[in-house]
Amino acid sequence: MDSARRPTFGDYLELTKPKVVLLIVFTAVVGMFLAVPGMVPLDALVFGTLGIGMAAGSAAAINHLVERQIDAKMARTRLRPLPTGHLGATQVLVFALTLGCVSMIILTAFVNLLTAVLTLFSLIGYAVIYTMYLKHATPQNIVIGGAAGAAPPVLGWVAVTGSVHPYSLLLFLIVFVWTPPHFWALAIHRRDDYAQADIPMLPVTHGIEFTGLQILLYTVLLVVVSILPWLAGMSGLLYLGAALVLGGIFMYYAVALKYFPNDRLPMQTFSYSIVYLIGIFAALLIDHWL
């Protein structure tokens, strides 16, 4: 570690991938509000959000630790705290374990045991199964590993009700199907980085054209899946309209990426995919309140 520079709060904050954690927490909180007809109990809202968010930050820090040598090879990640030497491996390990343990204590003591157990499975799924094995074993890594990232709405629901409801699984399914087109668009843009790091992302192993087809197919499936909450009676026409509009725009990007590609489209598609997920969950929440 560079002795001329002391670790800062920003270094530790970067380990948690705050933008990703905010998206995870957002979907978890929406899951909480969709679980009850009125206001979410304050203890479940506060401690559930804190515990789920800290667990997500712990998983992200473990990801930084495990992939520090790979991160040093990639333009997107080489300025992270570990590759630059601003933090050492021991510091990151202690930080990650502390976050994870505190999150489990909070969820067990102040929320419920089922939420703690499911959150722990999600943490292990991302930090261990995906990061340590799947990411380097198969180009379908993000499809299989996406289950961990799709769990937060279920965790939020369980934090309030103490049980897994079929409606919460519809939320899981939306995020699960959304993950491949979201991440593969970024992977197309960063394919040279992944090739340099010898990570078998789909654009590296099967090419951009095939990846574009997969993005399109998954986007079609996503639009279908997004209608399920309305078909199941979980939401109303307001949500249905929003889902169709948001899905139609996503389809536009997916079609363009497949048939009219240019250098800007992958990141435009990636950026819109985040807008899509926020929009679809916001529509679910507004429809629920109205």
Buried (B, 14 or more C-beta within 10 A) or exposed (E): BEEEEEBEEEBBEBBBBBEBBBBBBBBBBBBBBBBBEEEBBEEBBBBBBBBBBBBBBBBBBBBBBBBBEBBBBBEEBEEBBBBBEBBBEEBBEEBBEEBBEBBBEBBBEBBBEBBBBBBBBBBBBBBBBBBBEBBBEBBBBBBBBBBBBBBBBBBBBBBBBBEBBEBBBBBBBBBBBBBBBBBBBBBBBBBEBBBBBEBBBBBBBBEBEBBBBBBBBBBBBBBEBBBBBBEEEBBEEBBBEBBBEBBEBBBEBBBBBBEEBEEEBBBBBBBBBEEBBBBBBBBBBEBBEE
